[in-house]
Amino acid sequence: MNERASVTVLRECIDLQTKKSADYQADVSGIKQAEYYPHGVNTIYDIMHAKMLRIKSVLAKMESGNGANFESVEDSCKDLINYSSFMVSYLRGDMDGQDPERDCFNRPYAKKS
């Protein structure tokens, strides 16, 4: 049985995420993934929103006949898939470098009296 095309895309997203992680969280830098999101899931959401706007803009250009940039749309869609996985991992408290003393918005938990 052949693999569904959508599963192939998810595998490509995994490969892309792994390659980018090797650059953006290189051992020599000491930077953890969670450091990129100072406001937790809100920062991730903002990045996802920007990706959606890019997709909308390029699709509008393509639809108008002013050039087709399928690669840009595809790249942005793959990024969106990966950022969705980042949000889920942050919501679960499982992102590398995430402070367990902070909530999903990266705010310190309220101290109990």
N, C-alpha and C positions, 0 to 999 in steps of 0.2 A: 504494500500500500504506500502510495506517495504521501509525503508530508504536505499538509495544507500550506498554502502560500503565506497565510497570516502567521503560522508557526515559524516559517523560514524568516519572516521579518523580525519576529521576537528574538530569534537566535542572532540575527544581524545586530539587533539592539544590544544584546548581551556583549557581543564582540566589541562594538563601539564603546560601550560603557567601560569595559575592561581596559581598552586601549587609552581612553581619555583619563581614566583613573590613574594609570601609570604615569601620565604627565602631570596631572593636576594635584595628585597626592603622592608625589614622589617621596621616597624615604629620605632623600637628602634635604628636602624642604621642611620636613616636620609638620606640614600642614595637614590637618584632618578634614574630612569632607564636611562635617557639620559647621566648620568655621566659615564656609561660604554663605551660610544662611543666618545672618545675625538676628533675624526676627522669626526664625524657625519656619514653620509651614507658610507663613505669610510671604516670606522672601521667595520660597519655592513657587508659591502660587503666582507671584508677580512675574517670575521668569517664565512660567507656563503661559501666562496671559500674553507676554511679549512674543512668545513663539507663535501663539494663535494669531496675533495681529500680523506677524510676518507672513504666515500662511495665507491669511485673507488677502493681504496686499498682492502677493505674487499670483494667487489664483485670479484675482480681478484683472491683473495685467495679462495673464494668459488668456482669459476669457475674452478680453477686448481685442485680441489678435496682435497685441504689441509685444510679442515674444513669449516663448515658452521656456520656463526654467524648472523643469520637472525635478532636477536634482536638488534645487533649493527647497522645494516643497517636501520632497522625500526626506532630506536631511532634517528639516524642522520637525516633521512628523516623528522621526526616530528620536530626536531630542525630547519631544513631548512625551513619548512613551517612557523614556528613561527618567525624565523629571517626575512623572507619575509614580514610578517605582521609588524615587527618592522621597517623595511625600509620604508614601505608605511606610517606608522604613523609618522616617522621622516621627510619624504619628505613633509608631510602635515603640519608639525610644531605642531603636536598634542601629542608628546611623553612627558610623565611626566618628568618634570625637564628641558625640552628643553628651551633654552634662545631665546625669540622672537627677540632679537637684533642680532641674528646670523643666517647665511644661513644654507643650508642642509649639508654643509661641516664643520659646527661649526666655521665658520670664521665670524668675525664682519662684518656687512654690511658696505659698503663704505659710508662715510659721504658725503652728498650732499653739494656742495659749494653754 
